[in-house]
């Protein structure tokens, strides 16, 4: 079988120079760790860390009534968005399954009255999302540009992130609230700042041209921001109980099952609405819960969850939590077994390892 060539972000040489351990992820050759997952994780929780997330899908959108055009593709109310606001949501199939999770950033109208926005999607689903979007939106009414390979996107996260970033830009970052975004400059070059992230910490995702990506990465390094890889990104997002597409959510899981009910606006019409209304009426057969393991055994993806020796569910994500000092996991269980305090076991290499259903998120930063 022919080997698929992995794509490289514009920052690939930076990762090579830092001797990062690389791995294939979503079709890209990405850094999994530099100095070690635990150290990188703690840097983000205690100081500031940065991630090359240039592999993610980045779409520029423009169109007459853009929010209205997208409304049928997501279950969330986009009409309420004001310029500079962002919304986390999902694409759904007709069965209510999650095609992908995404963030839509609404910008404003241009001089011709066309609405502008950005859509950031997962790397592995970029082509699928692009096809879904163009299939359901009118080509004559939707201006679409895929800049996934043309722009550098760096996430700077942690309690010191905003303070350090502010020293590099005249843009007033304090004026950009949570789930808000703004264009500006950094290092005298155009930049786009979004106060969103995937770690449970405060910080920004910064988009710049591929030509200035190296300069920005190097400058952030000199400011003491630690480079972090996919390994730390996974433990950080798991502590914050943020879903990973392909593991915790996918085409066969619905928002009602995944604990994303808060995304749903049944007052509007959207693909998958009928299926979700039926599921809401009849009840779900499984729900995503948090588990805390006893001992240091780690529950990995696809491990069986049992009660009284019977398999009742499946682990979707699991790891050791560097912040909490315990092993944690996400798993789907029948609704009658999802109450906090419920005892279960996870089958790990043939051994039944005790665990308890706990409240999510596992970690919440103090504000």
N, C-alpha and C positions, 0 to 999 in steps of 0.2 A: 504494500500500500504506500502510495506517495505521501511523503511527509509534508504537512501544511506549513508554509513559511509564516512565522509569527511577525506581526507588525511591530514597529518600534515607534515610541513617542519621540517628539523632538528633543526630549531630555535624556534619551538613552545613553549618550556618552557620559553624561553627568553620573548616572548610576554605575556605569563601568568604572569611572575614575574613583568613585567611592567604594569600589569593590563590593557592591551589593550582590547578594545572592538572588539570581533571577529565576523566574519560572513563567510558563505559559499561563495566561489568564484571559479568557474571553477573546482569544485570537491575538493577544498582544504579549510581547516579551516584557514582563514587569518585575520590579524589585519586590521581593517578599520580605527581606530584612537587610539591615546594614550592620548595626552593632548588636542586634538581638531583639527579639520581639518584646520581652519584658521591659528592657531598658527604654525602648522606643515608646511603648505603651505608657510608662511612667512619665516620660518627658511630656507627653500630651496631657496627662492628667495634672501634672504639677507645674509645667513651664509652658512650652510650646513646641509643636512638631509640625512637619509639613509632609504632604503626600503629593506625588505626581499622579494626578487623576486625568491626565490628558487623553487616556484611552476611552473615556466615557463618550457616548454619543452626544453631539452638540448640533442642534438644529436652529437656524435663524428663520423665523416665520414672519410673514407680512400678509395682510389681507383685509378686505372689507369685512367688518364684523368678525374679526379673527376669533375672539372669545366665543362667539356664538357658533362658529364653525367647529371649534374643538369641543363644544359642550356635549355633543352627542357621543363623543369618544371617552369621556371620563364621567364618573358618577358624582363629582364634586361641583359646587357652584362656582363657575369661573366668572360669572357676570358681576359678582360683587367685588372683584379685584380692582383696585385702583392702581394707577401708574406707579411703578416702583415696588409693587407687592408680588409675592410668589405664593404658589400653592403646590403642596405635595399631593399627588393623586396616583391613579392607576389607569392603564388601558385594560378594558375588559372584553372578553369574547361573549358571544350570545348566551353561553351557559353561565355567565357570571364569573368565570375563571380569570385570573390575573395574567394578562399578556406581558405586562411589565409595570414596574413602578417608575415614577418620573417626577420631575419638578418643572412646572410651567412658570416662567417669569414674564409678567406683563409689563411692557415698557410704556407705551403711550401711542398716540396717533401721530402720523407724520403730516406734512403740510397738505397732502392730498386726502387726508381723512382716513388713511389706512392704518389699522392697528398693527403694532409691532410686538414681538415677543420672542423669547428663547425657550427651548425645550431641552432639558438634559435628561438622557436616558442611560440605561446600563450598556456597557461595552459589548457584551455578548449578544445583545438583542437589538443593536443599532439598525441592522439591515431589516429585521422583522418589523421594528417600529416604523421605520421609514416607509415600508411597503403598506403597512396598515393605515398610516396617516394619509398617504396619497390615494389609497383606495377609497377612503371615506370622505375626503375633502375634495371640493371642486378644484381642478387644476387651474381653471381660469380665475378663480377667486382667491387661491392660496399661493402666495409667494413662498418658496421653500428653498433653503440652501443648507446643505450638509457641510459643516465646517469641522467635522470630527477630527480630521487629520491636519487641519490648518491652524488650529489654535492650541495654545498651551493652557492647561487648567491646573492650578496648584491650590490645594486646600491647606490653609494654615490654621491650626486648631490648638486650643489650650488657654489657660487663664492669662497668659502673657501675650497671646497672639495679637490682640487688637492694639495693645500698647506698642509693641514692636513694629507692627505694620504702619501705625500712624506716623512713625518717625520717617517713613519712606514715601509718604504721599501727602499732597496738600488737600486731598479730598477728606472732608470731615466724616470720619468713619463712625463717630459717636451719633451722628444724625441718621445712620442706617440701622434701623431696628431689626429685630429678629424676623427672619423670612421677608426681608426687604433687600433691594439691590439698587445699584447706582453705577453709572459710568463716571470715570474720572481719569486720573493719571497716576502712574507710579514710576519713579525713576525718569520722569519727564516724558513718558510714553503713554499712549492711550491704554486704558485698562477698564475692566468691568469687575465690580466687587459685589458679591452676593453673601449676605450673612446667613448662610445655610451650611450644613455640614452633616457628618455621618459618624460622629465620635461621641456625642453627648456633651461636648464642650462648646464654649463660645469660639467664634472665629469666622474667617471668611474663605470663600472660594474665589480665586482671582483668575480671570481669563485675560491673556495677552496674546500678541502675535507669536508665531513660532520663532520669529527672528530674535525677539527679546527674551524668550524663555530662559535661555542659559544665563543671561545677565541677572534676571530676577532670581533664579534659583541660587546663583552664586552669592548674590547680595543677602538673601535670606540666611544662607549658611554663615556668612560673616556676622550676622546679627545674633547668632547663637541658636537659631531655630534648627532643631534636630531633624535630619531626614528620616522618614518612617516608611516602612513597606506595607505590603498587603497583610502580612501576619498581624501586625499591631492594629491595622485598620479593622481586622476581623474581631479581635478580642475587645477593642473599644466599642464597636457597634453592637456586639453581643451584650456587653454590660449595659448598654443603653437600650437593649431589646429592640433594636432596629432590624427589620426584616431584610434578609439577603435573598434577592431574586434567584430562583433556581434551586434554592434549598428550603427556605421558610415559606416562600410563596411561589406559585407557578400557575400554569394554565389550568390546573385541576383544583386549585384552592381558591376560595372566594374571600372577599373582604370580611364577610360575616364570620367566616371560620378563622381568619387570620388576626382577629382583633382590630380590624380597620373599619369598623362600623362608622366611626366618626368621619370617614371620607364620604359617606353616602348622603346624597340629597335626593330623596324620592319625589320631591316636588318638580324636578326636571325630568326630561326624557333622555335616556342614554342606552347604548348597547349593553345588554346584560341585565337591564332593570327588571324585566318580567321574571327572569330566573331568580334574581335576588329577592323579589317580592314573594315568590313562592317559597323560597328557602326561609325567609323571615317568618312566614306564616306557619310553615310546617316544623321549623326548627332545624338547626344544624346537627350533623352527625359527629362532628369533631370540632375542637377548638384548640388554638395555639396557646400553650401555657409556658410559664417559666418553671424550671426544675433546679433545685440545689442538691448536689450530690453529697452523701456522707463519705468522708475519706477523700482520697485524691484521685480516685478513678474518674476518667474523663469519658463522658458519653459523646460519641461521634455521630455524624449524620447517618441516618438509616438504622441505628441501633434500635432493637425492639424495647418497648416499655411494657411492663407486666404488672398485674395485680393478681395475687394468689396463684402465681405460676402461669397465668393466661396472658397472652399478648393482647394488649388493649390499645396500643398506640405506637408512634414512631418518633424518634429524635430527629430533628431537622438541623440543628446546629448545637455544637457543644465545645467547651474549652475550659481551661483553668483561668479564673479571673485574677489577674495580677492585683487589682485594686482591693478586692474582697478577700482574697486568699482562700477561695474555695472553688470547686468545679461547678460550673453552671451550664444549663442547656435550655433549648427551646424544643418543645415536642407537641404533637397533636394527640389529644386524648378525647374520649367520649365526654359530652357535657356533664354527665353525672359524676365524673372523676376530676373535675377542674377546680374544685373548691380549694382555696389556700389552706395548706396543712394536710392535704391528701397524701398518704404514703403510697409510693410505687417502688418498683425496682427497674433498673435498666440492665439488660443483658449485655455484658461486656466480656467477650471471649469465653462464653459459656458460663459465666458466673453472674448471679443475680446481685446487683449492687444497689443498696438502698438510696432512695432519693425522696424529696418532698416537693410538692407543688408550692411555689412561692409567688409573691406579688411581683409584677413587672412594672417598670424596668428594674433591673438588678442594681443599677447605679443611677443616681440623679445628682447632677452638680448643684452645689449651693450657689444661690444668686445674691 
